[in-house]
Amino acid sequence: MENPSNAHQPEKLRAFTKYLIRDMKALEQMLADDMFERDTKRIGAEQEVFIIDRASQPHPINTKIVEDIDDPRFTYELARFNLEFNLEPLTFSGRCLHELEQQLNNGISKLREAAEKHEGDIILMGILSTIRKSDLGMENLTPMARYYMLNDALKRMRGTEHELKIKGADELHVKHDSVMMESCNTSFQVHFQVSQDDFARLHNIAQLVTAPVLAAAANSPFLFGKQLLHETRI
């Protein structure tokens, strides 16, 4: 694991900014030089998960699971009780969706086997309904410098605490002093590679279909014991 104390060093922040600008310039150059594939579409995905204990409470053991599995497709997330599984991209043709499903099922099985060794399990939910505000302390932040840097950057940018006001069947008004509020959420994220000429058109189509897809897939009505929106993550 990284040394979290590095996140608070000004030179590390400057280096991060420098590399981010460099990467953006590289992307701009690749687009200008037409370096991306044009004749092949690919699909991939990321599956985020919660780790729970025998009582279905958040279980902060992601470092143990990642170390046990020892596979680069399985990686850390913001909180110690979250993990991410990155599926291998496939050419968008034939039985690709079936193959993607097989990858996903196999990956979840690996995660469950590893979690069981530490008296835990894996659950797929938009928001873990048993999560408590007390689970969102900095002691449950994954000990990686980038997460500490993210937390510090958002604190400087906002200048105030993170605040949520959500009104559904119940009403929730909560404040928190760190980025850990984000760890209440997990999702299944699909990636679709297209040619740069098709990107704008397909991006607009994706925005149009998001609403009906979201309506069909809503699965996060509860947060901190409150019944809120069918899809509270938005």
C-alpha positions as CSV (number, residue, x, y, z in Angstrom):
1,M,0.0,0.0,0.0
2,E,1.0,3.6,-0.5
3,N,2.1,5.9,2.3
4,P,-0.9,8.1,3.1
5,S,1.3,10.8,4.6
6,N,2.6,11.6,1.1
7,A,-0.8,13.0,0.3
8,H,-0.2,16.0,2.5
9,Q,3.1,17.0,0.9
10,P,2.7,20.1,-1.4
11,E,5.3,18.8,-3.8
12,K,3.2,15.7,-4.3
13,L,0.1,17.8,-5.2
14,R,2.2,19.8,-7.7
15,A,3.5,16.6,-9.2
16,F,0.0,15.2,-9.5
17,T,-1.3,18.4,-11.2
18,K,1.7,18.3,-13.6
19,Y,1.0,14.7,-14.6
20,L,-2.7,15.4,-15.0
21,I,-2.0,18.3,-17.4
22,R,0.5,16.1,-19.3
23,D,-2.1,13.3,-19.7
24,M,-4.7,15.8,-21.0
25,K,-2.2,17.1,-23.6
26,A,-1.4,13.6,-24.6
27,L,-5.1,12.8,-25.1
28,E,-5.5,16.0,-27.2
29,Q,-2.6,15.0,-29.4
30,M,-3.9,11.5,-29.9
31,L,-7.2,12.9,-31.0
32,A,-5.5,15.3,-33.4
33,D,-3.3,12.6,-34.8
34,D,-6.3,10.2,-35.3
35,M,-4.6,7.5,-33.1
36,F,-7.7,5.8,-31.8
37,E,-9.3,2.7,-33.5
38,R,-12.1,3.5,-36.0
39,D,-13.2,0.1,-37.2
40,T,-13.7,-1.7,-33.9
41,K,-16.2,-1.3,-31.1
42,R,-15.4,-2.7,-27.7
43,I,-17.4,-3.1,-24.5
44,G,-16.2,-3.4,-21.0
45,A,-17.4,-2.8,-17.4
46,E,-16.5,-2.1,-13.8
47,Q,-18.5,-3.7,-11.0
48,E,-18.2,-2.0,-7.6
49,V,-19.2,-4.0,-4.5
50,F,-19.8,-3.7,-0.8
51,I,-18.0,-6.0,1.7
52,I,-20.2,-7.0,4.6
53,D,-19.6,-9.0,7.8
54,R,-21.9,-11.7,9.3
55,A,-24.2,-9.1,10.6
56,S,-24.5,-7.4,7.1
57,Q,-22.6,-4.4,8.4
58,P,-19.7,-2.8,6.4
59,H,-16.6,-4.9,6.8
60,P,-13.3,-2.9,6.2
61,I,-11.2,-5.7,4.7
62,N,-10.6,-4.7,1.1
63,T,-6.8,-4.7,1.5
64,K,-6.9,-8.3,2.7
65,I,-9.2,-9.4,-0.2
66,V,-7.1,-7.7,-2.9
67,E,-3.9,-9.2,-1.5
68,D,-5.4,-12.7,-1.3
69,I,-6.8,-12.6,-4.9
70,D,-3.6,-11.1,-6.3
71,D,-5.2,-10.2,-9.7
72,P,-4.9,-6.7,-11.2
73,R,-8.5,-6.8,-12.3
74,F,-9.5,-6.5,-8.6
75,T,-8.7,-3.2,-7.1
76,Y,-9.4,-0.8,-4.2
77,E,-12.1,1.8,-3.9
78,L,-12.6,4.8,-1.7
79,A,-13.6,3.0,1.5
80,R,-12.1,-0.1,3.1
81,F,-15.5,-1.8,2.7
82,N,-15.7,-1.2,-1.1
83,L,-14.0,-3.0,-3.9
84,E,-14.0,-2.8,-7.7
85,F,-13.7,-5.6,-10.3
86,N,-12.6,-4.4,-13.8
87,L,-13.8,-6.7,-16.6
88,E,-11.7,-7.4,-19.6
89,P,-12.9,-5.4,-22.7
90,L,-14.4,-7.4,-25.5
91,T,-15.1,-6.8,-29.2
92,F,-18.7,-5.7,-29.4
93,S,-20.1,-8.6,-31.6
94,G,-21.4,-12.1,-31.4
95,R,-21.8,-13.4,-27.8
96,C,-19.9,-10.6,-26.1
97,L,-22.7,-9.8,-23.6
98,H,-22.8,-13.5,-22.6
99,E,-19.1,-13.5,-22.2
100,L,-19.2,-10.3,-20.2
101,E,-21.8,-11.9,-17.9
102,Q,-19.6,-15.0,-17.4
103,Q,-16.6,-12.8,-16.5
104,L,-18.8,-10.9,-14.0
105,N,-20.1,-14.1,-12.4
106,N,-16.6,-15.6,-12.1
107,G,-15.3,-12.4,-10.6
108,I,-18.0,-12.1,-8.0
109,S,-17.4,-15.8,-7.1
110,K,-13.7,-15.0,-6.5
111,L,-14.5,-12.1,-4.4
112,R,-16.9,-14.1,-2.3
113,E,-14.4,-16.9,-1.7
114,A,-11.8,-14.4,-0.6
115,A,-14.2,-12.5,1.7
116,E,-15.4,-15.8,3.4
117,K,-11.8,-16.3,4.6
118,H,-12.2,-13.2,6.7
119,E,-15.7,-13.8,7.9
120,G,-17.2,-11.6,5.2
121,D,-19.3,-11.6,2.1
122,I,-20.0,-9.5,-1.0
123,I,-23.2,-7.7,-1.8
124,L,-24.3,-5.8,-4.9
125,M,-26.5,-2.8,-3.9
126,G,-26.7,0.8,-5.0
127,I,-26.6,1.9,-1.4
128,L,-25.9,-0.5,1.5
129,S,-29.1,-0.2,3.5
130,T,-27.3,-1.0,6.8
131,I,-24.6,1.6,6.5
132,R,-24.4,4.1,9.3
133,K,-22.8,7.5,9.5
134,S,-20.4,6.1,12.1
135,D,-19.0,3.8,9.3
136,L,-17.8,6.9,7.4
137,G,-14.9,7.9,9.6
138,M,-11.5,8.5,8.1
139,E,-10.3,5.2,9.7
140,N,-12.3,3.5,7.0
141,L,-10.7,5.4,4.1
142,T,-8.6,3.1,2.0
143,P,-5.0,4.0,3.0
144,M,-3.8,5.2,-0.4
145,A,-2.3,8.7,-1.0
146,R,-4.7,9.5,-3.9
147,Y,-7.8,9.2,-1.6
148,Y,-6.3,11.5,1.0
149,M,-5.4,13.9,-1.8
150,L,-8.9,13.8,-3.1
151,N,-10.4,14.4,0.3
152,D,-8.0,17.4,0.9
153,A,-8.7,18.8,-2.5
154,L,-12.5,18.7,-2.1
155,K,-12.2,20.2,1.4
156,R,-10.3,23.2,-0.1
157,M,-12.7,23.5,-3.0
158,R,-15.9,23.4,-0.9
159,G,-14.6,25.3,2.1
160,T,-17.5,23.7,4.1
161,E,-18.7,20.3,5.2
162,H,-20.4,18.0,2.7
163,E,-24.1,18.4,3.1
164,L,-27.0,16.3,1.9
165,K,-30.7,17.3,1.9
166,I,-32.9,14.6,0.4
167,K,-36.7,14.5,0.6
168,G,-38.5,11.3,-0.3
169,A,-41.0,9.3,1.8
170,D,-38.8,10.4,4.7
171,E,-36.5,13.4,4.8
172,L,-32.7,13.3,5.4
173,H,-30.5,16.3,6.3
174,V,-26.9,15.3,7.1
175,K,-23.5,16.9,7.2
176,H,-20.1,15.2,7.0
177,D,-16.6,16.4,7.1
178,S,-15.0,14.1,4.5
179,V,-15.4,12.6,1.1
180,M,-16.4,9.3,2.7
181,M,-20.1,10.1,2.0
182,E,-19.3,8.9,-1.5
183,S,-18.6,5.4,-0.2
184,C,-22.3,4.9,0.5
185,N,-22.7,4.3,-3.3
186,T,-21.6,1.5,-5.6
187,S,-22.6,1.0,-9.2
188,F,-22.1,-1.2,-12.4
189,Q,-20.4,1.0,-15.0
190,V,-20.4,0.0,-18.7
191,H,-17.7,1.3,-21.0
192,F,-18.3,1.4,-24.7
193,Q,-15.4,2.2,-27.1
194,V,-16.4,3.9,-30.4
195,S,-14.6,5.9,-33.0
196,Q,-14.0,9.6,-32.2
197,D,-16.2,10.6,-35.1
198,D,-19.2,8.7,-33.6
199,F,-18.5,9.8,-30.0
200,A,-20.7,12.9,-29.8
201,R,-23.7,11.3,-31.5
202,L,-23.5,8.2,-29.3
203,H,-22.9,10.2,-26.2
204,N,-26.1,12.2,-26.9
205,I,-28.0,8.9,-27.4
206,A,-26.7,7.6,-24.1
207,Q,-28.0,10.7,-22.3
208,L,-31.5,10.1,-23.9
209,V,-31.7,6.5,-22.8
210,T,-30.3,7.1,-19.3
211,A,-33.7,8.1,-17.8
212,P,-35.7,4.9,-18.8
213,V,-32.8,2.6,-17.9
214,L,-32.4,4.3,-14.5
215,A,-36.2,4.0,-13.9
216,A,-36.0,0.2,-14.6
217,A,-32.8,-0.3,-12.6
218,A,-33.5,1.9,-9.5
219,N,-32.3,0.0,-6.4
220,S,-31.2,2.4,-3.7
221,P,-34.2,3.7,-1.7
222,F,-32.7,3.7,1.8
223,L,-29.9,5.7,3.4
224,F,-29.1,6.0,7.1
225,G,-32.4,4.3,8.0
226,K,-34.5,6.7,5.9
227,Q,-36.7,5.8,3.0
228,L,-35.8,8.4,0.3
229,L,-35.9,8.3,-3.5
230,H,-36.2,5.0,-5.4
231,E,-32.7,5.9,-6.8
232,T,-31.1,8.0,-4.0
233,R,-27.6,7.9,-5.6
234,I,-28.6,10.6,-8.1
